[in-house]
Amino acid sequence: MEIIYTGLALFLLLNLLAGLFRVYHGPSAADRMLAALLFGTTTVAVLLLLAQTMQEPALRDVALLFTLLAAVIAIAFTRLPRRSVGRSER
């Protein structure tokens, strides 16, 4: 079963590489933010898989911390005032 968990963790890490492409080439700030939230979700999944594989309950606590941070970041992004890019202020 450990081989399956490790394989799933590697697959999720490959998904993170795809997310890096979206962060770098994202057409809008919202696309970049969604990719960053994907990083948080994938990190939590990888940590939970590794906690199960390595029998380390501390990794579950770290996964919970990442979940809380992702929620705070999402709230901060939605509350951020929008500025119009390219328009001069009059």
Secondary structure as a PSIPRED ss2 file (coil, helix, strand):
# PSIPRED VFORMAT (PSIPRED V4.0)

   1 M C   1.000  0.000  0.000
   2 E H   0.000  1.000  0.000
   3 I H   0.000  1.000  0.000
   4 I H   0.000  1.000  0.000
   5 Y H   0.000  1.000  0.000
   6 T H   0.000  1.000  0.000
   7 G H   0.000  1.000  0.000
   8 L H   0.000  1.000  0.000
   9 A H   0.000  1.000  0.000
  10 L H   0.000  1.000  0.000
  11 F H   0.000  1.000  0.000
  12 L H   0.000  1.000  0.000
  13 L H   0.000  1.000  0.000
  14 L H   0.000  1.000  0.000
  15 N H   0.000  1.000  0.000
  16 L H   0.000  1.000  0.000
  17 L H   0.000  1.000  0.000
  18 A H   0.000  1.000  0.000
  19 G H   0.000  1.000  0.000
  20 L H   0.000  1.000  0.000
  21 F H   0.000  1.000  0.000
  22 R H   0.000  1.000  0.000
  23 V H   0.000  1.000  0.000
  24 Y H   0.000  1.000  0.000
  25 H H   0.000  1.000  0.000
  26 G C   1.000  0.000  0.000
  27 P C   1.000  0.000  0.000
  28 S C   1.000  0.000  0.000
  29 A H   0.000  1.000  0.000
  30 A H   0.000  1.000  0.000
  31 D H   0.000  1.000  0.000
  32 R H   0.000  1.000  0.000
  33 M H   0.000  1.000  0.000
  34 L H   0.000  1.000  0.000
  35 A H   0.000  1.000  0.000
  36 A H   0.000  1.000  0.000
  37 L H   0.000  1.000  0.000
  38 L H   0.000  1.000  0.000
  39 F H   0.000  1.000  0.000
  40 G H   0.000  1.000  0.000
  41 T H   0.000  1.000  0.000
  42 T H   0.000  1.000  0.000
  43 T H   0.000  1.000  0.000
  44 V H   0.000  1.000  0.000
  45 A H   0.000  1.000  0.000
  46 V H   0.000  1.000  0.000
  47 L H   0.000  1.000  0.000
  48 L H   0.000  1.000  0.000
  49 L H   0.000  1.000  0.000
  50 L H   0.000  1.000  0.000
  51 A H   0.000  1.000  0.000
  52 Q H   0.000  1.000  0.000
  53 T H   0.000  1.000  0.000
  54 M H   0.000  1.000  0.000
  55 Q C   1.000  0.000  0.000
  56 E C   1.000  0.000  0.000
  57 P C   1.000  0.000  0.000
  58 A H   0.000  1.000  0.000
  59 L H   0.000  1.000  0.000
  60 R H   0.000  1.000  0.000
  61 D H   0.000  1.000  0.000
  62 V H   0.000  1.000  0.000
  63 A H   0.000  1.000  0.000
  64 L H   0.000  1.000  0.000
  65 L H   0.000  1.000  0.000
  66 F H   0.000  1.000  0.000
  67 T H   0.000  1.000  0.000
  68 L H   0.000  1.000  0.000
  69 L H   0.000  1.000  0.000
  70 A H   0.000  1.000  0.000
  71 A H   0.000  1.000  0.000
  72 V H   0.000  1.000  0.000
  73 I H   0.000  1.000  0.000
  74 A H   0.000  1.000  0.000
  75 I H   0.000  1.000  0.000
  76 A H   0.000  1.000  0.000
  77 F H   0.000  1.000  0.000
  78 T H   0.000  1.000  0.000
  79 R H   0.000  1.000  0.000
  80 L C   1.000  0.000  0.000
  81 P C   1.000  0.000  0.000
  82 R C   1.000  0.000  0.000
  83 R C   1.000  0.000  0.000
  84 S C   1.000  0.000  0.000
  85 V C   1.000  0.000  0.000
  86 G C   1.000  0.000  0.000
  87 R C   1.000  0.000  0.000
  88 S C   1.000  0.000  0.000
  89 E C   1.000  0.000  0.000
  90 R C   1.000  0.000  0.000
